[in-house]
């Protein structure tokens, strides 16, 4: 699979603003500054399509990116950034929960964590929160290229041991620079497209 076309995002904060076309949807969640914009740019093959920001907490809506006219990648507000007020954090949480509770289009969630560090309590809580809604999750370890090769085995174990990964879920390493992990992301997305075509 290759993404050859991507549309400007549909911006939503409530159900009535979600796309109505029932295409497959793939949600991105992660801490502020974990590299969600770089991840999107890598997946859609565009350098600055999703704009990275030096100011964490900038995304405050659900942003639906239509790819190849066949599926959506959805960027959700980042969590765990202290400068965002408690009230705003609660609002973000309710927005994501509302989406998870009533969205049959949602096929899979990519939970982005920073490969350089031990997953935070917020990362673990988010994974468990997603599993409460019985959503398939792939933990994507971003910034893989920024860890020295000699330290990667140790880091892999640290991250594996931090999550109680459910059967069927997986952890993959990802680099927006070297494209490590990108083929696996495409395979996951394509597996849902292929399954639906087969069922038709």
Beta strands, then each sheet from edge to edge (+ up, - down):
strand 1: 10-12
strand 2: 24-30
strand 3: 62-67
strand 4: 71-75
strand 5: 106-114
strand 6: 137-142
strand 7: 170-173
sheet 1: 1+ 3- 4+ 2+ 5+ 6+ 7+
end
